[in-house]
Amino acid sequence: MSSVDSTRIGFRDALLHLAKEREDIVFVSTDSLKVVKGEPFLEVFPDRVIELGISEQNGVGVASGLASSGLLPYICTYAGFLTMRACEQMRTFVSYPNLKVRFVGANGGLHGGNREGVSHQFIEDVGILRTMPNFTILCPADGNQVYQAMLASVDIEGPVYIRIGSGREEKVFPDGTPFPLGKIRTLIDEGSDVALFCHGFITNRVIEAAKQLKEEGVGVKVVEVATIKPLDQAGIATILEKTGCAVTIEDHTIINGLGSAIAEVIAEGNPAYLVRLGLQDVYGESGFPDELLDAYGMSVQDIVEGAKRAIKHTKV
């Protein structure tokens, strides 16, 4: 595959690749084909696109029927239109019967800020789905990782949710880097003073913060948690045992997201001090993504200060 900068294109290209290998793959569109620039898929597989218009609840119902008939449906639209507008259908008709439906949620986090505004920013999606049994939840960091996550997750039993962005994400990993399905991945290991846990499109900021901390003599581990469910509890516990403190950074509300997941590991026998960075039980606002992340406490300097606060508390 060629380099993919956009998470939306990463999804589309992977879907094309998979559909060429498998006859069971179907794309369910709720007026969302253009969201992922899916015209090439329509051109190659016109009989494998089911266009339903703006009807997400119906879309999930159709996907459920397709899955129960032996097909592998992918339904992609804005993250909140799935996890909120069609929440009941995802729960009752897919999660409960544990069907193989693939949900792909665009505009996860604040990244849709200036183009589509606050109504199309979705900071609750991961938290909603963490409560549903059987779901696998993946939060890749860039377009290439979305592509790899699609390939890695195609044969998972039960429903899968893949969080993608606005299409303007920075590249994090070299082309072709495998996606670590079900496992954490240590991106930087420069000591054991503090662990920085992250996932998704904010990862580059965390890496930059780690470089700054290293220059100040702080030993940092940067750990990607791209599979938020099922959680790699053993891997996280091993990191916490070494550092005794951590910071979680997520473009999501801190409630029931990555921060809560790490807190649960801590509470269940892996004591450590935790600082949670993300949206602090507030809604976002319209604006440019980088400005919004800075405004809501997820700047590089915020991450640096959060790490120092965690270390200071641990050493008291």
Backbone bond lengths (Angstrom), bond angles and torsions (degrees), N, CA, C in turn:
res aa  C-N    CA-C-N  psi(-1)  N-CA   C-N-CA  omega(-1)  CA-C   N-CA-C  phi
1 M - - - 1.465 - - 1.523 110.09 -
2 S 1.327 117.16 152.33 1.457 121.52 174.79 1.518 108.71 -83.38
3 S 1.349 115.33 170.81 1.457 120.03 179.97 1.525 110.40 -64.88
4 V 1.334 116.48 137.32 1.460 122.29 179.91 1.519 108.15 -121.24
5 D 1.328 117.15 117.69 1.452 120.84 -179.68 1.525 111.99 -88.10
6 S 1.314 117.44 -32.25 1.459 122.46 -173.87 1.525 110.88 -95.22
7 T 1.331 117.00 133.92 1.463 119.81 176.47 1.526 111.23 -65.94
8 R 1.333 116.69 -31.44 1.469 119.33 178.56 1.531 110.98 -67.72
9 I 1.335 116.19 -41.81 1.460 119.86 177.88 1.525 110.36 -69.26
10 G 1.340 116.46 -34.46 1.463 119.74 176.41 1.516 111.48 -58.99
11 F 1.333 116.43 -42.24 1.468 120.40 175.98 1.520 110.86 -63.02
12 R 1.335 116.31 -49.62 1.473 119.35 -176.12 1.526 111.77 -61.66
13 D 1.339 116.31 -45.51 1.462 119.31 -177.57 1.530 111.55 -65.41
14 A 1.339 115.73 -37.98 1.464 118.45 177.95 1.521 111.14 -67.35
15 L 1.325 116.25 -38.00 1.463 119.58 178.68 1.530 110.68 -64.02
16 L 1.316 116.70 -41.33 1.462 120.74 175.59 1.523 110.94 -59.79
17 H 1.327 115.87 -46.23 1.467 121.02 -179.80 1.525 110.86 -59.96
18 L 1.319 116.03 -47.51 1.464 120.13 -178.18 1.524 111.84 -66.46
19 A 1.334 116.45 -39.48 1.463 120.08 -178.19 1.527 111.83 -66.03
20 K 1.325 116.66 -28.84 1.459 120.12 177.16 1.523 111.11 -71.03
21 E 1.334 116.24 -24.14 1.458 120.50 -179.46 1.527 112.84 -95.43
22 R 1.337 116.53 -23.51 1.463 120.84 -173.50 1.517 110.22 -131.03
23 E 1.320 115.98 134.26 1.457 120.59 -178.52 1.522 112.90 -86.75
24 D 1.331 117.27 -6.11 1.465 119.86 -175.23 1.528 113.20 -90.80
25 I 1.317 118.68 -5.59 1.458 121.08 -174.15 1.528 111.40 -83.14
26 V 1.332 115.08 131.89 1.462 122.65 -179.27 1.531 108.29 -132.41
27 F 1.333 116.32 140.82 1.465 120.65 175.75 1.530 108.67 -101.76
28 V 1.330 116.22 121.65 1.459 122.01 176.91 1.529 107.77 -100.67
29 S 1.316 116.71 118.19 1.468 122.37 -176.38 1.517 110.51 -111.37
30 T 1.322 115.17 129.91 1.467 120.43 173.18 1.534 107.36 -109.92
31 D 1.327 114.57 66.55 1.460 122.49 -173.00 1.522 110.23 58.86
32 S 1.348 115.53 35.71 1.459 120.60 -173.53 1.521 113.51 -121.05
33 L 1.329 117.31 7.10 1.457 119.66 -178.80 1.527 110.89 -59.59
34 K 1.332 116.36 -40.92 1.471 119.68 -179.07 1.526 112.31 -74.04
35 V 1.330 117.03 -21.76 1.461 120.15 178.40 1.523 110.54 -57.87
36 V 1.333 116.34 -38.10 1.460 120.83 -179.23 1.528 111.59 -107.78
37 K 1.340 115.93 19.70 1.472 120.42 -179.26 1.531 109.60 49.53
38 G 1.330 114.30 50.21 1.447 120.85 -172.10 1.510 115.88 -85.44
39 E 1.335 117.82 10.51 1.462 119.99 -179.10 1.527 113.20 -56.84
40 P 1.352 119.58 -38.84 1.466 118.53 177.57 1.529 113.32 -60.61
41 F 1.339 117.06 -34.99 1.468 119.75 177.19 1.523 109.77 -66.23
42 L 1.326 116.65 -41.88 1.463 121.14 179.02 1.516 111.17 -62.54
43 E 1.320 117.06 -37.52 1.461 120.86 -179.59 1.529 111.74 -67.04
44 V 1.333 115.87 -40.92 1.466 120.04 -176.88 1.527 111.56 -80.51
45 F 1.343 116.40 -38.26 1.468 120.89 -174.98 1.538 110.97 -128.28
46 P 1.320 118.13 63.00 1.468 119.86 -177.82 1.524 113.27 -61.31
47 D 1.326 116.98 -27.68 1.464 120.29 -179.10 1.519 112.13 -85.40
48 R 1.328 117.25 1.12 1.463 120.62 179.61 1.523 111.53 -117.19
49 V 1.311 116.74 19.08 1.461 122.63 173.50 1.527 107.78 -115.64
50 I 1.320 116.00 124.83 1.462 121.37 176.25 1.520 107.28 -112.82
51 E 1.319 115.86 106.82 1.472 121.63 -178.22 1.527 109.36 -95.68
52 L 1.334 115.36 122.58 1.461 120.84 -174.45 1.525 113.33 -114.39
53 G 1.329 117.10 -4.17 1.450 118.45 -174.54 1.522 110.96 76.23
54 I 1.342 115.08 -171.27 1.467 119.36 -176.01 1.533 108.39 -76.81
55 S 1.327 115.30 87.57 1.475 120.70 -176.02 1.525 108.14 -156.77
56 E 1.334 116.03 69.46 1.463 120.77 -173.14 1.524 112.91 -61.95
57 Q 1.329 117.31 -39.69 1.463 119.53 179.25 1.522 110.46 -61.60
58 N 1.316 116.05 -44.34 1.463 120.59 176.32 1.524 110.56 -63.11
59 G 1.338 116.30 -38.87 1.459 120.30 -179.91 1.513 112.53 -59.98
60 V 1.328 116.16 -42.47 1.464 119.47 178.65 1.529 109.95 -67.45
61 G 1.329 116.85 -38.28 1.461 119.51 176.66 1.518 112.33 -62.51
62 V 1.330 116.55 -42.73 1.467 120.85 177.54 1.520 110.29 -63.59
63 A 1.340 116.50 -44.04 1.467 120.26 178.95 1.526 110.75 -60.76
64 S 1.327 116.64 -39.32 1.459 120.54 177.34 1.524 111.06 -60.88
65 G 1.330 116.23 -44.39 1.459 119.90 178.76 1.516 112.51 -63.59
66 L 1.328 116.29 -40.49 1.460 120.19 178.28 1.524 111.21 -62.69
67 A 1.362 115.28 -43.75 1.463 119.59 -179.10 1.522 111.40 -64.98
68 S 1.326 116.57 -38.71 1.466 119.92 -179.93 1.521 111.63 -70.53
69 S 1.349 116.23 -13.13 1.470 120.97 178.51 1.523 112.53 -99.71
70 G 1.336 116.09 6.83 1.452 119.75 175.59 1.516 115.79 97.22
71 L 1.337 117.38 3.04 1.461 120.28 176.77 1.534 110.00 -92.84
72 L 1.321 116.15 168.62 1.462 121.59 -179.62 1.529 108.58 -119.22
73 P 1.329 117.71 90.13 1.470 120.54 -176.41 1.520 112.97 -84.05
74 Y 1.329 114.93 139.81 1.459 123.39 170.59 1.523 107.24 -113.08
75 I 1.316 116.46 122.75 1.455 120.81 176.54 1.527 107.84 -117.34
76 C 1.309 116.17 122.70 1.459 121.47 -176.43 1.519 109.95 -127.79
77 T 1.315 115.68 127.95 1.452 122.32 170.56 1.525 106.90 -160.37
78 Y 1.314 117.48 -168.08 1.464 119.52 179.87 1.528 110.43 -62.27
79 A 1.332 115.02 140.78 1.465 121.97 -171.09 1.521 112.50 -55.26
80 G 1.321 116.93 -44.09 1.460 119.90 -177.73 1.511 113.31 -72.90
81 F 1.327 116.45 -28.53 1.457 118.89 178.41 1.526 110.37 -66.95
82 L 1.337 116.23 -27.99 1.459 120.38 173.88 1.527 110.99 -80.89
83 T 1.336 115.56 -60.23 1.460 119.79 -167.22 1.526 113.53 -75.11
84 M 1.336 118.27 -17.01 1.461 120.33 177.77 1.526 111.53 -110.96
85 R 1.313 116.63 -53.88 1.467 118.84 -177.83 1.521 111.92 -66.14
86 A 1.328 116.54 -35.52 1.474 120.64 -178.43 1.523 111.47 -114.04
87 C 1.325 116.56 26.56 1.468 120.44 -176.25 1.524 112.07 -58.93
88 E 1.315 116.80 -47.14 1.464 119.40 -178.18 1.522 111.37 -61.53
89 Q 1.329 116.69 -40.58 1.467 119.89 -179.29 1.529 111.10 -67.47
90 M 1.348 116.72 -38.52 1.463 119.72 177.15 1.527 110.18 -62.23
91 R 1.331 115.48 -39.51 1.464 119.95 -178.87 1.527 111.96 -70.77
92 T 1.329 115.90 -54.18 1.456 120.21 -167.27 1.527 113.23 -81.32
93 F 1.335 116.02 -36.02 1.460 119.07 -172.79 1.528 113.85 -102.60
94 V 1.343 117.29 -7.22 1.466 119.47 178.76 1.529 111.32 -127.27
95 S 1.332 116.86 -54.68 1.464 119.61 -177.18 1.528 111.76 -66.25
96 Y 1.322 116.55 -48.35 1.468 120.20 -177.69 1.531 112.37 -60.14
97 P 1.349 120.06 -48.24 1.469 119.68 177.19 1.527 113.30 -82.19
98 N 1.359 116.47 0.46 1.471 121.87 175.32 1.531 112.02 57.81
99 L 1.332 115.46 52.60 1.456 121.21 -177.70 1.533 111.63 -90.50
100 K 1.327 115.33 153.76 1.469 121.03 -179.83 1.528 109.88 -85.31
101 V 1.321 114.89 79.81 1.457 121.83 171.76 1.518 107.51 -112.99
102 R 1.327 116.66 138.77 1.471 122.39 178.64 1.522 108.83 -106.71
103 F 1.335 115.90 118.32 1.456 122.66 177.88 1.521 108.40 -104.36
104 V 1.325 116.65 131.99 1.460 121.19 179.16 1.516 107.35 -124.93
105 G 1.330 116.00 114.73 1.461 121.77 -172.77 1.514 112.52 -105.18
106 A 1.337 117.14 114.30 1.464 122.60 -179.26 1.529 111.01 -86.43
107 N 1.331 114.74 159.08 1.468 123.13 179.34 1.526 112.35 63.54
108 G 1.320 116.10 35.94 1.446 118.75 172.21 1.524 110.17 -63.67
109 G 1.331 117.53 130.43 1.453 121.07 178.81 1.513 113.43 83.60
110 L 1.331 115.57 -154.75 1.465 122.48 -174.58 1.521 113.16 -91.11
111 H 1.318 117.93 4.12 1.462 120.22 -170.17 1.517 114.63 -70.00
112 G 1.323 118.81 -13.71 1.457 119.87 176.64 1.511 113.01 -88.09
113 G 1.332 116.01 8.08 1.449 123.65 -166.39 1.501 118.67 -45.78
114 N 1.323 118.15 -60.40 1.461 119.02 -171.74 1.522 112.88 -85.46
115 R 1.314 117.73 -22.90 1.461 119.61 -173.84 1.530 111.72 -85.00
116 E 1.327 116.99 -40.09 1.462 119.91 -174.70 1.521 113.09 -125.13
117 G 1.315 117.67 -9.73 1.447 120.82 171.87 1.518 114.66 82.68
118 V 1.323 113.82 -177.05 1.461 120.87 -170.32 1.525 112.62 -63.61
119 S 1.329 118.49 -27.55 1.468 120.08 -179.38 1.526 111.82 -68.44
120 H 1.341 116.93 -17.64 1.464 121.27 -178.97 1.522 111.84 -115.12
121 Q 1.326 117.10 20.83 1.462 121.94 170.10 1.521 106.99 -103.29
122 F 1.314 116.64 132.52 1.465 118.11 -174.39 1.518 110.04 -126.91
123 I 1.319 114.29 107.71 1.458 122.42 -173.72 1.526 112.35 -109.30
124 E 1.342 116.57 6.33 1.463 120.95 -175.05 1.528 113.12 -116.83
125 D 1.328 118.16 -7.19 1.465 121.69 -166.36 1.529 113.26 -61.53
126 V 1.338 116.38 -46.04 1.466 119.14 -179.23 1.527 110.08 -64.03
127 G 1.334 116.27 -42.55 1.455 120.47 -179.52 1.516 113.02 -61.30
128 I 1.318 116.43 -40.03 1.465 120.14 178.61 1.526 110.81 -62.60
129 L 1.318 116.25 -46.48 1.466 119.56 -174.02 1.520 112.83 -77.93
130 R 1.329 118.12 -21.23 1.472 119.26 176.24 1.524 111.05 -61.59
131 T 1.314 117.23 -24.07 1.466 119.96 -178.45 1.524 112.57 -82.34
132 M 1.327 117.95 -10.11 1.467 120.78 -175.49 1.520 110.75 -96.50
133 P 1.339 117.61 121.91 1.461 120.62 176.11 1.535 111.34 -58.17
134 N 1.315 114.84 155.09 1.472 125.10 173.09 1.523 114.23 79.66
135 F 1.336 119.27 -16.50 1.464 120.26 -177.10 1.522 112.23 -73.86
136 T 1.331 115.44 138.22 1.460 122.88 163.27 1.523 107.00 -101.39
137 I 1.346 116.72 131.99 1.462 121.11 -176.28 1.523 109.15 -122.45
138 L 1.324 115.76 121.34 1.460 122.13 -176.23 1.521 110.06 -119.06
139 C 1.335 116.43 135.70 1.466 122.13 -178.93 1.527 109.55 -128.92
140 P 1.336 118.16 76.89 1.463 121.52 -178.72 1.530 111.72 -67.35
141 A 1.330 115.63 157.33 1.463 120.94 -171.77 1.521 114.29 -90.00
142 D 1.331 118.43 -24.88 1.466 119.75 -177.22 1.528 109.38 -155.05
143 G 1.327 115.58 -177.62 1.457 120.28 -175.46 1.511 114.11 -60.97
144 N 1.321 116.48 -43.22 1.454 119.58 179.18 1.523 111.78 -65.03
145 Q 1.328 116.07 -36.01 1.457 119.11 178.91 1.526 112.03 -71.50
146 V 1.322 117.37 -32.06 1.465 119.54 172.00 1.526 109.83 -61.31
147 Y 1.321 115.90 -45.26 1.464 120.96 178.09 1.527 110.49 -56.76
148 Q 1.332 115.62 -48.53 1.465 120.17 -178.35 1.524 111.94 -68.44
149 A 1.339 116.79 -35.71 1.462 120.11 177.85 1.519 110.92 -64.55
150 M 1.323 116.88 -39.01 1.463 120.82 176.69 1.530 110.58 -59.87
151 L 1.326 117.02 -44.87 1.460 120.39 -179.84 1.524 111.24 -66.16
152 A 1.341 115.63 -41.57 1.467 120.20 -175.43 1.518 111.99 -69.68
153 S 1.329 117.20 -29.33 1.465 120.53 -170.65 1.517 114.13 -100.46
154 V 1.312 118.25 1.33 1.461 120.26 -170.60 1.529 112.70 -61.05
155 D 1.328 117.65 -32.47 1.461 119.73 -175.06 1.528 113.87 -101.34
156 I 1.327 117.79 8.92 1.466 120.17 177.55 1.522 109.98 -64.02
157 E 1.319 115.97 135.95 1.454 120.00 174.52 1.527 109.57 -75.28
158 G 1.314 117.04 143.25 1.446 121.16 178.85 1.513 112.83 84.72
159 P 1.343 116.68 179.94 1.464 121.11 -175.92 1.523 112.82 -74.29
160 V 1.325 115.43 147.97 1.463 122.86 177.37 1.520 108.67 -128.85
161 Y 1.338 115.82 136.87 1.465 121.90 173.84 1.519 108.32 -116.52
162 I 1.328 116.12 125.10 1.464 121.71 177.31 1.521 108.02 -115.32
163 R 1.317 116.45 120.80 1.469 121.98 -177.49 1.532 109.38 -89.52
164 I 1.325 116.90 120.41 1.461 120.94 176.60 1.524 108.61 -119.15
165 G 1.336 115.85 176.71 1.457 119.20 -171.03 1.512 114.51 -112.51
166 S 1.322 114.27 -145.56 1.451 121.27 -175.59 1.513 112.57 -90.53
167 G 1.327 116.04 -13.18 1.463 120.24 -175.56 1.506 113.10 100.82
168 R 1.344 117.55 8.41 1.472 120.77 -177.93 1.525 110.76 -128.69
169 E 1.328 115.78 40.71 1.452 119.86 -175.74 1.533 111.54 -85.47
170 E 1.326 115.66 150.17 1.459 120.81 174.93 1.527 109.64 -78.30
171 K 1.319 115.07 149.13 1.458 119.95 177.55 1.527 109.50 -75.11
172 V 1.326 116.19 137.21 1.461 121.58 179.86 1.523 111.03 -114.48
173 F 1.328 116.97 -45.98 1.459 121.53 -172.90 1.531 111.31 -110.93
174 P 1.341 117.70 151.36 1.465 120.56 174.14 1.526 110.73 -61.30
175 D 1.323 115.66 151.90 1.455 120.73 178.90 1.531 110.78 -54.53
176 G 1.320 115.51 138.41 1.458 120.19 175.82 1.513 115.43 83.90
177 T 1.344 118.03 0.90 1.465 120.34 178.73 1.523 109.14 -64.14
178 P 1.335 118.30 124.54 1.470 119.71 -178.91 1.526 111.57 -62.95
179 F 1.322 115.70 153.58 1.461 120.92 175.94 1.523 108.79 -90.22
180 P 1.350 118.58 129.45 1.478 120.88 -174.93 1.523 112.02 -83.51
181 L 1.298 117.56 73.32 1.454 122.40 -174.68 1.528 110.83 -57.35
182 G 1.341 115.77 120.90 1.454 121.22 175.78 1.507 116.05 80.50
183 K 1.339 118.48 -0.34 1.457 121.63 -176.72 1.526 111.03 -128.77
184 I 1.326 115.47 148.25 1.457 119.33 170.99 1.527 108.58 -73.91
185 R 1.338 115.58 164.15 1.466 120.35 179.22 1.529 108.51 -138.56
186 T 1.307 117.21 122.57 1.464 121.54 177.66 1.526 108.93 -82.54
187 L 1.315 116.14 116.17 1.470 121.65 -177.33 1.522 111.95 -91.16
188 I 1.315 116.42 -34.03 1.457 122.16 177.25 1.522 107.74 -136.46
189 D 1.325 116.45 132.94 1.464 120.97 177.92 1.519 108.30 -133.90
190 E 1.322 114.71 89.52 1.470 121.48 -176.43 1.523 111.26 -118.60
191 G 1.331 116.77 27.81 1.449 119.67 179.20 1.509 111.92 134.09
192 S 1.325 115.48 -174.99 1.464 120.33 -173.18 1.522 113.02 -129.97
193 D 1.329 117.34 29.61 1.465 119.23 177.19 1.524 111.19 -73.63
194 V 1.330 116.83 -37.22 1.462 120.95 -176.23 1.525 109.47 -159.22
195 A 1.330 115.96 148.24 1.462 121.41 174.36 1.521 109.19 -108.49
196 L 1.319 116.05 135.45 1.462 122.02 174.90 1.530 107.41 -110.00
197 F 1.332 116.29 109.28 1.460 121.39 179.54 1.535 109.45 -96.00
198 C 1.313 117.27 133.74 1.461 120.12 -177.43 1.521 109.84 -152.86
199 H 1.324 114.84 170.12 1.462 120.69 168.30 1.518 108.37 -158.62
200 G 1.322 115.59 162.99 1.455 120.13 172.63 1.513 114.49 79.14
201 F 1.335 114.61 -154.42 1.462 122.55 -164.88 1.520 112.97 -77.02
202 I 1.321 117.79 -5.66 1.463 122.07 -179.76 1.524 111.70 -92.04
203 T 1.329 116.66 -1.50 1.464 121.40 -172.96 1.520 112.43 -58.54
204 N 1.324 118.62 -38.90 1.465 120.40 -179.85 1.528 112.00 -60.25
205 R 1.317 117.15 -36.30 1.462 120.70 177.67 1.529 110.63 -65.20
206 V 1.295 116.18 -38.27 1.461 120.31 179.91 1.527 110.38 -67.09
207 I 1.316 116.45 -41.08 1.463 120.63 177.28 1.531 110.22 -62.13
208 E 1.327 116.91 -41.82 1.462 120.46 178.60 1.525 111.02 -64.21
209 A 1.318 116.96 -40.36 1.464 120.43 177.85 1.526 111.11 -64.06
210 A 1.324 116.60 -38.95 1.462 120.44 178.99 1.520 111.27 -63.27
211 K 1.319 116.96 -37.95 1.473 120.77 177.89 1.522 110.17 -63.90
212 Q 1.324 116.62 -41.53 1.463 120.64 179.17 1.528 110.58 -65.84
213 L 1.313 117.09 -41.45 1.463 120.44 178.57 1.525 111.05 -64.30
214 K 1.321 117.04 -39.29 1.465 120.14 177.73 1.523 110.84 -60.68
215 E 1.341 116.57 -41.48 1.456 120.24 178.37 1.524 112.24 -62.37
216 E 1.335 115.97 -25.43 1.458 121.27 178.71 1.524 112.28 -93.20
217 G 1.335 115.94 7.20 1.454 119.99 175.96 1.519 115.66 85.81
218 V 1.310 117.10 16.02 1.468 121.72 -179.61 1.528 109.00 -96.91
219 G 1.334 116.07 129.29 1.459 121.38 178.69 1.524 111.12 -84.63
220 V 1.327 116.80 117.10 1.466 121.37 -170.10 1.529 111.28 -122.37
221 K 1.319 114.47 141.43 1.456 120.77 165.90 1.528 107.91 -113.01
222 V 1.322 117.18 125.71 1.465 121.53 172.75 1.524 107.19 -101.73
223 V 1.330 116.00 120.92 1.459 121.34 -173.60 1.528 109.14 -123.64
224 E 1.325 115.79 120.03 1.459 121.27 177.20 1.527 109.75 -86.46
225 V 1.334 116.06 130.63 1.469 121.87 176.67 1.526 106.49 -116.07
226 A 1.307 116.37 73.07 1.460 121.21 -174.28 1.522 112.63 -76.92
227 T 1.331 117.28 -22.60 1.461 120.90 170.46 1.518 106.93 -101.38
228 I 1.313 116.23 105.01 1.455 120.24 -177.52 1.530 111.27 -85.72
229 K 1.341 116.50 -20.94 1.454 121.46 174.59 1.524 108.45 -153.42
230 P 1.339 120.15 128.13 1.457 126.39 -5.24 1.526 111.23 -68.48
231 L 1.308 115.99 141.95 1.456 122.85 -173.68 1.525 110.59 -83.37
232 D 1.322 115.49 139.05 1.464 121.88 176.22 1.531 108.58 -79.21
233 Q 1.324 115.99 74.35 1.460 121.02 -175.05 1.522 112.25 -62.65
234 A 1.316 116.97 -40.52 1.460 120.18 -179.04 1.526 111.33 -64.15
235 G 1.331 116.35 -43.15 1.463 119.57 179.03 1.513 112.16 -64.45
236 I 1.326 116.50 -41.61 1.464 120.99 179.06 1.516 110.48 -65.46
237 A 1.341 116.94 -42.16 1.461 120.99 179.35 1.529 111.14 -60.59
238 T 1.316 116.86 -38.64 1.468 120.59 178.48 1.523 111.14 -62.69
239 I 1.322 117.16 -41.54 1.468 121.24 177.78 1.524 110.16 -64.57
240 L 1.318 117.38 -47.33 1.465 121.63 -177.69 1.522 111.64 -62.61
241 E 1.313 117.04 -35.19 1.461 121.09 178.82 1.531 110.70 -62.55
242 K 1.326 116.13 -32.89 1.463 120.51 -178.47 1.523 112.35 -80.47
243 T 1.337 117.55 -34.82 1.465 120.05 -172.83 1.528 113.34 -100.15
244 G 1.307 117.66 -36.36 1.459 121.15 -177.11 1.512 114.36 74.45
245 C 1.307 117.56 -1.99 1.465 121.53 176.40 1.518 109.09 -157.50
246 A 1.332 114.72 159.42 1.463 118.85 -175.16 1.519 110.50 -157.51
247 V 1.336 114.36 160.84 1.454 122.91 171.17 1.527 106.77 -127.50
248 T 1.326 116.37 134.26 1.459 119.83 172.14 1.523 108.29 -106.47
249 I 1.336 116.03 138.61 1.459 122.02 -178.52 1.521 107.16 -129.74
250 E 1.333 116.06 120.38 1.460 119.60 -176.58 1.523 110.49 -146.86
251 D 1.317 116.63 139.57 1.467 122.95 174.04 1.522 107.35 -85.38
252 H 1.333 116.05 71.26 1.464 124.40 -169.46 1.517 105.82 -171.46
253 T 1.304 118.14 160.38 1.451 118.77 171.27 1.526 109.96 -61.33
254 I 1.340 116.32 146.11 1.467 119.25 179.94 1.526 111.39 -71.82
255 I 1.329 117.74 -9.67 1.457 121.68 -178.19 1.532 110.20 -86.29
256 N 1.317 115.78 117.06 1.463 124.16 175.76 1.522 114.13 66.65
257 G 1.320 116.87 20.98 1.451 120.85 174.02 1.518 110.78 -105.54
258 L 1.329 116.14 -142.84 1.460 121.03 -178.49 1.526 111.70 -62.75
259 G 1.334 116.69 -42.95 1.451 119.46 -179.71 1.511 112.16 -59.72
260 S 1.309 116.73 -43.44 1.459 120.53 178.15 1.525 111.17 -65.56
261 A 1.330 116.99 -38.58 1.465 120.49 -179.90 1.531 110.80 -62.84
262 I 1.336 117.28 -43.58 1.465 120.38 178.21 1.525 110.18 -67.44
263 A 1.340 116.84 -38.73 1.467 120.51 177.90 1.523 111.29 -60.72
264 E 1.320 117.00 -35.78 1.460 120.72 178.58 1.521 110.99 -66.00
265 V 1.321 116.62 -39.99 1.465 120.09 177.24 1.526 109.88 -63.54
266 I 1.331 116.04 -42.10 1.462 120.59 178.19 1.526 110.64 -61.42
267 A 1.329 116.61 -45.26 1.462 121.42 -175.58 1.524 112.74 -67.69
268 E 1.324 116.60 -23.35 1.462 120.37 -175.75 1.524 112.36 -97.90
269 G 1.346 115.72 32.49 1.461 118.71 169.83 1.509 116.34 114.68
270 N 1.340 118.18 13.94 1.465 120.91 -179.48 1.526 109.13 -130.37
271 P 1.335 117.36 68.08 1.466 120.97 -170.46 1.529 113.19 -59.02
272 A 1.319 114.73 133.01 1.466 122.23 177.58 1.519 107.24 -163.65
273 Y 1.345 116.08 158.44 1.459 120.13 176.15 1.525 108.17 -89.94
274 L 1.335 115.97 136.56 1.457 120.28 -173.31 1.521 111.50 -127.15
275 V 1.331 115.80 133.05 1.469 123.53 170.15 1.521 107.32 -111.45
276 R 1.340 117.08 127.68 1.465 120.82 -178.29 1.526 109.81 -108.83
277 L 1.329 116.32 117.50 1.457 122.05 175.93 1.523 109.00 -107.38
278 G 1.300 115.08 135.49 1.459 123.33 -177.46 1.510 106.96 161.95
279 L 1.304 117.44 -164.26 1.460 119.49 177.32 1.530 108.94 -74.89
280 Q 1.322 115.84 121.15 1.462 122.38 -170.49 1.533 110.95 -87.28
281 D 1.333 115.72 67.01 1.458 121.70 179.53 1.530 111.62 58.25
282 V 1.338 115.24 41.15 1.463 121.69 176.84 1.522 107.80 -135.54
283 Y 1.335 116.50 161.50 1.459 121.50 170.86 1.520 109.50 -85.90
284 G 1.330 115.30 157.44 1.442 119.98 173.28 1.520 110.55 -81.11
285 E 1.317 115.80 -170.22 1.453 122.71 175.75 1.520 108.21 -141.90
286 S 1.305 117.04 170.04 1.457 120.40 -179.86 1.520 109.83 -73.58
287 G 1.331 115.91 142.14 1.454 120.10 179.89 1.514 110.29 163.80
288 F 1.325 116.33 177.03 1.458 121.04 179.29 1.531 109.77 -72.86
289 P 1.322 117.78 141.41 1.465 120.88 -172.77 1.524 114.45 -53.33
290 D 1.332 118.37 -49.18 1.460 120.04 -177.74 1.520 111.50 -63.02
291 E 1.327 116.52 -38.67 1.459 119.77 179.03 1.523 110.84 -66.77
292 L 1.331 116.81 -37.60 1.458 120.33 179.66 1.522 111.23 -67.89
293 L 1.319 117.21 -43.44 1.459 119.93 178.69 1.525 110.70 -60.30
294 D 1.332 116.40 -40.77 1.466 120.20 176.72 1.526 110.82 -63.93
295 A 1.327 116.14 -43.23 1.462 120.73 -175.01 1.524 112.41 -67.43
296 Y 1.327 116.44 -27.83 1.460 119.90 -176.65 1.522 113.20 -104.62
297 G 1.326 115.79 26.93 1.457 120.35 168.78 1.504 116.14 81.68
298 M 1.353 117.34 25.38 1.459 120.38 -179.66 1.522 112.05 -123.27
299 S 1.334 116.78 28.01 1.462 120.77 175.61 1.525 109.73 -73.45
300 V 1.317 116.51 166.36 1.461 120.38 176.01 1.520 110.10 -57.93
301 Q 1.336 116.37 -42.33 1.463 119.41 -179.87 1.524 111.72 -66.46
302 D 1.321 117.86 -36.20 1.466 120.81 175.61 1.524 111.12 -60.39
303 I 1.326 115.83 -40.78 1.466 120.05 179.75 1.529 110.17 -66.60
304 V 1.322 116.14 -42.90 1.470 120.68 177.37 1.525 110.57 -59.40
305 E 1.326 116.27 -47.46 1.466 120.18 -178.84 1.524 111.81 -67.00
306 G 1.338 116.52 -36.16 1.457 119.89 176.52 1.522 111.82 -62.41
307 A 1.342 115.95 -41.06 1.463 120.28 177.89 1.528 110.90 -62.96
308 K 1.315 117.03 -43.97 1.467 120.45 -179.55 1.523 110.78 -65.29
309 R 1.331 116.54 -36.94 1.460 120.13 178.69 1.525 110.93 -65.11
310 A 1.321 116.33 -41.12 1.461 120.13 178.87 1.523 110.91 -64.59
311 I 1.319 116.25 -43.77 1.469 120.13 -179.87 1.521 111.00 -64.43
312 K 1.328 116.53 -44.38 1.463 120.70 -179.53 1.526 111.22 -59.95
313 H 1.317 117.39 -43.08 1.458 120.91 -179.58 1.532 110.35 -65.52
314 T 1.331 116.64 -38.17 1.473 120.81 -177.96 1.515 111.35 -66.76
315 K 1.321 116.17 -34.33 1.473 119.88 -175.41 1.521 112.95 -85.81
316 V 1.341 117.56 -8.46 1.467 120.37 179.65 1.538 109.97 -68.15
